[in-house]
Amino acid sequence: MKLVKRPSTPNSPSRSTPKPPPRSTPKPPDSPAASRLGWLDALRGIAALAVAMHHFGLLDKIPHAGWVPQYLDLGFFGVMLFFLVSGYIIPASLERRGDVRAFWTGRLFRIYPAVAVAVAASLLVLPRSGQIVQGFAFDHPALSLAANGLLLQDLLGVPSALGVMWSLTYEMVFYYFVSALFVRGWHRNSAPIAVGFASVALVLGTWLPVGGLSVDPAATRHLVAAGGIVVLMALACIATARPDLTRWGASLLGGLGLVLITLNNRTFGFETMLIFATMFAGTVLYRLEHGRLDRLPALLCCAFVIVTGVTVGYLYNRDTVLWHTWTPSWQAFSYAYLAAWALFAGAMLLRRRRFPRWLSGLGTISFSVYLLHGPLMFLLGWKLQSFPPIVGLEGQAALTLGYLGALVVLAYLSYRLIEIPFQNLGRRAVRAMNRRFPAPAPTPLATAAPGPREPEPTGGA
């Protein structure tokens, strides 16, 4: 019997049919690819520790270290380090997605649940006499809730519910700017934007108005209402995922942010403009690393921003201005800013090396550390009121270690029980919206190199 070779079909492989490529196996957690962003987590961990220890008054508890805050403000150092990290990864995250709706959904589900739980827990656990929540929130609950709910409170003339939330205002406005630049196709101009913000900080200094729109309670209420309407309209447009409406929404957000930082600063203009110059300079470093910006313009931009940061501290951060920057001297401002840049640059040069796992782990829970270190400190102080004062180096060391241990445990629980579940819920929400209201195919603009994983919000002093 003669055997006849059957022709190959798509379902019957033959010798001429190429074998499918082998499936890539997941890389172990300690592989270089998996740990390529460990340096950013390590920086977040350091920044979170710096802010927590600044508010805890660690340097006051160390013998002969009381002079350090006069020359280096740990809180400002931590804030600027956070802002550099945020500037490095936030625009890359949006460009990698190519989807403004998904970006904003992820941001809202990452930030709001943890903030809401931190504020609610503070109100429930702490007595009114030992409350960390600002008194304004008790006197004007509706206004405070509206402004803090927008996370624009410090630029709307309303005190933050928790003092540390002031930096989230700048984080939120940075998202506004990044979104507006992205939909307009201007996002690759990070270097001139950073130089522009730094130039305004250097030239105008203290000229920009502080609270120029929220001059009285009635004006503040009107500003909060107007800001809320603009933000809700903008997010509604973005939620449609239609390209034309998304451009409207993102442009509205960018315009609102620009008006607020120009006319209604919470502090003097040099600090506000320096913050955004720093964040966009962080983006410049990301573009330099991934070959999307030439070395010379990138280095000139960063050098100009650094020199500007040190100079504006020397020129403007004096006398009554110190009441707004919360730093004890111009040296504390300028040297802390320089130290944040030095640490970020050093970590970036060593980014291919392995960083301590405990430090990267601390960076993973840094947002909860940032939110909860203040309430825990107030709770600890309230509990210790009925005990004799702690004296001696051993007692202060035990108190500090106990505080840090409790803070890490509390932040880890918050991360596992609040942050992760709501992040997962945010991803499900994005998938549900894409099924119900399909968006046009995203256009990733950062495919030349792998983008960073979804970034964590930053913290502040």
Steps between C-alpha positions, in 0.01 A plus 500: 500500500642834395501771760400844375629802684214727593541871431560706805220715632499773758400239758737226389864603540759374256876518481479822303277665756709721727480416865329758715740706710538368854296679759704732709513391858445762767820645632572433863443791734871557546582518130647824361186571296276457800719715721582771246281746690621402844702819516181707474337298778813549709482876446135503602591307813770751590267792430225349717746445785631854469152653520391278790819567696476873430154520655599266781788735586768233476788746479388667822532165675859439384772667710681785323277469189268789578692728263428284192144629426641851467704382201298212358124462536422127497136557409578719199770253395248214506238702310736594219625142475140383468431761232805394299383138506149604402626712213708209378222242484159670471526628138659170396204314646251706299700473180538125541125462538406749231160516673416808705182344642685195629774722642255711699299201618816341631611819672166556674477142627858517628477827687149560630429180699819524706450873562135451602586219741787699655277803563207289625724297731649819645154639572381176659805404706638832621309723743418855397762632742773289339371515143739526207217597265507877452248701703369659178348164408286506817394863455426477126439130427328537162756742361789296634355177361448653157848654474681199646287270289640671192851472651548863399442643846832678540450683170138582583575678827379214723724326758582136436302255714832333582798730484699263280235513229637831370742316271215303345367832368817544296490137399145545372583816303798320348257234376295783349801636315619159383155411365459833319845479343440141392171562319646808330810312388732726698609242755847453351590860582590414858836681490374844387202469736731429795725790403193724466370421848849545646536835324171626644613388846831682459374824344163555669595354838255641752296710253230243426200550732440278801127435527419759237158348423394366841517837672207440737263214598245589232765509227640171624159333479451632148846381395443151641163474325642620171798268526275206578279566197802527269657180632176299479435624146856415398489150648159437339651588163800274563270215610343489153840406351406689184814669366334840453335503843815364665691795357236733642514340843878483527533857376249617761705334772824648373348847479356477851835392640681786327252758634528369856880488519523847345229689691428307820819351639514352849860619521723741314536442128864397502423184698193409293676549168809319624289196589368469143842573352635214711228258394544574130877473543437149635318429173800632311720243674260223401514609136879522516529149643281352226670681215218741419696813582858593419744512788604864467154665518396260776805575714477875437133497601564309823801715585291815454220364720747399774680834498164678502381298800805590705494864386132572570548365850786742556323795340144466628469254788563750778316685776120462485521284187620221729150486650367377166777257402514349853879493487715660772750673267600544139778245552249240620303555178788515252718225648203264535411561136857433393515185714181363342647545153832349603335189643271458198791539256715257700224239511439543128867436425480183713159394367631173357626389838287320753362714781416366846171316491381655825554848358313421179224344710476818703462690176212275400303602810629859497160654419346347811808599702453856377131510588512321834818618669333820622186339648713233667728766647202690640353180639831412661530846654144485631559158656828608660341798673405285800858366540812669634710679236750282317853614574844369415648376175384142559142611559495721190651219291238254624224750425632562148538130419158424640346778292675383183402138558136588560500728197639232267248242623210744468612613153541140384148414617365809324683402182373141506144569616425833332744593227529166318126412504404841365776489239357170381152651506627787287633256241165323492327835460720581200417166339129550569503848345688371198234231451206732551644808332779377271780744452698541178813288485762660726809644342793417727764764456773338708547166325871549439569380852293329765310752705495491877231318687206699630653762731411562859387843613764704668506632848591826659592680812 
